[in-house]
Amino acid sequence: MAATTAWRQQADRDGGLLLFRAAGVPVVLAPSWWLGSIVVTVFYTPLVSRLIPDIEPGAAMVLAGTFAVLLGLSVLAHELGHCLVALRLGLPVRRLRLFLLGGISEVARTPGRPGHEGLVAAAGPAVSVGLAAIFGLAAFAPLPYTAVWLLVAQTAVANAAVAVFNLLPGLPLDGGRILRAGVWALSGRRSAGTRAAVVGGGAVAVVLMVWALAGVLAGSEDRWLRLGVCALTAWFVVAGARGELAAEQRRSWPVELNLTELVRPVLQLPAESPVADALFASAGRGVVLVRADGVAAGLLDQPAAQRLAEAAPRSPAEQAAEPILPEAVLLDSEPGEEVVERVRATTARQFLVVDPDGRPCGVLRREDVRAALAARRA
């Protein structure tokens, strides 16, 4: 019972059912995946009956359900390709999520080089191409035209379709990420690559809808299914492209903004200093609280220090210290865009800025970064 409860709690936290962990990355099955698999099964069953006329209705549905599972496993393999390459390049992956329209690998940090962006993006389609080749070769084996052969052949076609679709040059598809990496490499600006790939995403959505409407006008047998799938996919592409553009705008660092303008001077005080005195000394500055053994106890958290000073002004300032996490330490030479990325990726309110020798040279506060970026975008 306890194990079942823990499993459900984990599933709730991850927004779906936790299947397993791959290289430490949670693989989560979203509730919408079941809906997608049911739709695939319902629409694939009549096709199976037409291709194998003597098959029983129940067997046709089982075969269609098996194809839906194989399609899901193919998408999983595609996303695992992204995950493993990202991890190999030192990019943490928050989770891998399978949902209605496929899957997504949630890479927790933006690649710092265009080559890394391109490699991570290309890994998924490469896996799909490999699976299409393997199943395709199996389909050409001297096997009779049976349900098994049909399953193998359709899985080959499905993987080829997944590869081709994902290579379309528009965000949020893999092809859009590859396009962004190419423009980024040529221009030296990631933002230029993002804008080009967002335009590509809009073009992909338009092409999908034109193809769907052409089917309706021509009276194609699958016209309504095609229209529904294309409309849903076009919406997904447009929404994803807009999200990528918004994320790029949040990440971008204004050229005229110098990081040193935001870094507050740093003051080191004994951790046992009265909190009221430390709070007074912190006006306009960041305070590093240092224990008697020379180890930093943390950065003075002003709101916490204010509350503590009102209740017990002689209490040690260490009681109002915010721990200095490794991810909350910045080099004074770090590019502005990487600083924004670190601020977004961590929950710390303050960041200790150090020089190349590791000596504290300032404190950067989250609210100062947000205010400066908001003022430049206004």
N, C-alpha and C positions, 0 to 999 in steps of 0.2 A: 504493500500500500504506500509506504514512504517513497519507494523508488518511482511509483506511478505519479505521485504528487509532484516530486521533483521534476520529472519529465514534463508534466503539464506546465509547471511554473516556468521552466526554461523555454518551452514552446511559446508561452504567452509573451515572455520578454522579447523573443526574437521575431514576433509577428507571424508565427506559423509553427509547424511541427519540426523539431530538431531531429534530423535523420542520423547524422554522424558528424565527426570532425575530420577534415582532411588537412594534414600538416598544421593542426591547431585551429583551422578556420571552420566555424560552424556552418554546416550545410542545412538550410532551412527550406521546408516545403510550405509555401503560402497557401491559404485556403482556396485562392482563386485557381491554383493549379488543378484542383479536382474538377472545377467547372470546365476548364480548357480540355481536360482529358475526356470528360463526358461528351463535350461537343465533337471532339475528334472521333470518338467511338460512334456516335450517332450518325455522323455524316460519312464515315468510312465504311460502315456496315453495308449500305446499299451498293457501294462500289465493289466490295468483296463478292457480293451476291451476283453482280453482273459479270465479273471476271471469272468466277468459278460457279457456273450455273447450278451444278448439282450439290452445292454445299448446303447444309442445314442452316436455318436462320440462327439458331443458338450458336452453332459453330462459327458462323460469320461474325456474330457479335463478339465472341471470345477472341477471334483473330483481330478484329478491329481494336478491342481493348488492349491486346498484346502490342499492337502497333503503337498505340498511344503511350504505353509504358516505355517501349523502345525509343520513341521520339523524346520522351522525357529524359531517358538515360543519355541520349545523344546530346541534348542541350546541357545536361550536367557535365558531360565530358568536355564540351565546348568551353563552359565556364571554368572548369578545373584547369584548362589550359591557360586561361588568363591568370588565375590565382597562383599557379605554380611559378609562372614566369615572373609575376609581380614579386612574390616572396623571394625568388632567386636574385632579383635586383635590389632587394632590401626595402621593398615597399610593403608595409603592413596591410593585410586584408581584413576588414571588419567581419564580413560574413559573405557567404554565397547563398543567393535566394532564388528559388524556382517559383515562378508565378504564371499567371494566365497566358501572357504573350511570350514566354520563354524563361530567361534567367538573367541575373545580374551579379557581377562580382563587385562588392563594395570596397574598393581600394581606399584605405584611410588617408593616404597622403598623395598629393599630386606629384607625378613624375617630374624630376628636376631637369631632365634632358629630353630633347625631342626623340633621340634614339630609344630611350627607355619607354616613352609613350608609344612609339611605333611597335616595339617588340611585344609589349603587353597586349596591344590591340590586335596584332597579327596572330598571336598564339591561339586564340579561339577558332578563327576560321581555318587555321592550319590543321587543328584537330578534326574539324568537321570534314575537311577535304580528305584527310587520312581515313576517316571512318567511311566516307563515301566510296573511296577506292577499295577498301577491304570488302565492304558489302557488295560493291559492284562486281569485283572479281568472283566472289562467292556465287553471285547470280548467274555468272557465265559458266559455272561448273556444270558438268553433265548430270543435272538433276531433273526429274520430271516436273512438269508444270503443276505444282501442288500448292497447298496453302503455305507451306514452309517457304517454298521458292518465292511466292508472292510477297511474303513478309520480308524476306531478305532484300528483294528488289525494291520494294517501297521504302525500306529503311535507307538504302543507298540513295534513292532519289531525294528523300527527306533531308539527309545530311548535306547533299549537294545544294539543295535549296536553301538550307540554313547558312551555308558558307557564302553563297552568292548574295543572298539578301543582306547578310551582315557586312559584306564588302562594299555595299552601296555607299558613295562618298558623302555622307551626311551624318551629323550628330543626331542622336546619341549612339548610332551604329558604329561598329568597329571600323568600317571604311572611313567614317567621318573622323575618327580618332587618328587613323593613319594619315588622312589628308591634313589634319591639324599638325601632326608631327612633321610632315613635309614642309608646310608653309612656315612653321616655327623654325625649322632648320635653315630655310632659305632667308627668312627675314630677321631671325634673331629674336622675334617677339611671339610669345605664346598667344597673346591676345589676338594677333593678326590671324593665326591659325584657327583659333576658335571662331572668329567672325566668318572666315571662309567656309568652315565646316557647318556652321549654323545655316548659311545660305544653301549649302548642299542639302541639309536636312529639309529645308523648305521645298527644294526642287524634288527630292525623293517623295515627299508627301503629295505634291501636285501630280507626279507621274503615276503614283498608286491610284489616286482618285480618277485620273483620266482613263486609265486602264479599266477600272471598275465600271465607270459610266459607259465606256465603249462596249463592254459586255452586256450592259442593260439595253443599250440601243440596238445591239445586234441580236438580242434575244437568246444569248448563250444559255445552255442548260444550267450552268452553275452561276448565273448572273447575280442572284440575290445573296448566295453564300459569298461570292467574290466581293460584292459591294459591302457586305457587313464586315468581312475580314479586312478589306482594304481601308474602310473608314476607321475601324478601330486601330489598325496599324498606323495610319496617317496621323491620327490623334496622338498616339504614343510617340511618334517621331517628332511632331511639332512641340509637344509638351516637353519632351526630353531636350530638344534643341534650345528651347527657351530657358529651361533650367540650367543648361550648360553655360549659356550666355550670362545669366544672372550670377552664377557662381564665379565666372571669370571676372565680372565687374566687381564683385566683392573681394576677389583675390588681388586685383590689379593695384599697383602702387603708383601714385602720381609721380611723374618725373621730377616735379619741382619740390616735392616733399623730402626733406632730409631726416633720416632716422634720429640723428643727434638732437633735432629740435624737440623730439618727444621724450627722450630719455631724461629722467630726473637725476640730479646729483645723488650720490649714495653716501650714507653715513653709517659707520660701524659703531655699535654700542654693546656693552656687556648685556648678556641675556637676563641677568638678575637686576638690571636697572628698574627703578619704579616705573610702572606703566605710564603714569601721568607725565613724568619727565621725558620718556621716550616719545610720547604723543606730541608734546610741545616741540621737541627737536625735529619731528618729522614733517613740519610745515614746509611744503614745497619740495620735499626730498623723500627718497626711499631709505629705509633703515634696515640694515642687516644686523640681526641679533646674534652675538657670538658668545658661546659658553667659555668657561674658564680654561678648558682644554684646547681652545682654538677652533673648535668645530662650530660651524654655523647652525644655529637653532632654527633659523628661518627668517623670513621678511616680516616686518611689523605689519599686521593687518589693521589698518586705521579704524574701520567700523567696529571691529572686535575690541580694539584698544580703547575706543571711546566708551563702549559699554562697560568694559572692565574698570576704566578710570572713574566712571561715575559711581560704581559700586564700591571699589576698593582701590583708591589711587596709589597705594604703596605696594600693590601686588607686583611680582616680577613680570617684566614685559614679555618674557618667554611664553607666558600663558595666553598671549594674544599674537603668537607668531604663526605665520602661514608657511608650512614646510616648503623647502626649495626642491622641487622635483627635477630630475634630469631633463625632462622635456621643457621645463620652464627656465632653462639657462640658454641665453643667446650670446653669440659672438658679436662684438661691436662692428665687425665687417660684414655681417650677414646681409644679403640683399633684402630690400624691402618686401618683395613678393614672398620670400621665404618666411619673413617675420609674420606677415599676415596669415600665411598657411599655418604656422605654429600656433598663433593666437587662436585661430579657428579650431584647431585640432585638440587643444587642451582646455581644461576647465580652470586653470590657474588665473587668478585675478592680477597677479604681478609676475614679472619676468626679470630675473637677474641678468644684467648685461655685463660680460667680462671681456677683458682684452685677450690677445693670443696667448699670454702667459697664465691665464686663469684668474687674474686679479679683478675684483669687482670694480666696475667703472660707472655704473649707473643702474637705475631701476626703470623698467618700462611697465606701465599700467594699461590694462585692457581698455579701460574707459578712455584713456588718452588716444589710443590708436583709433578706436571707433569714432571719437569726436573729430579727429583730424581728417579721417577719410570721408566722413559725412559732410564736413565743411567744404572739402574740395569738390564733392559731387553735387553739392547744392547749386 
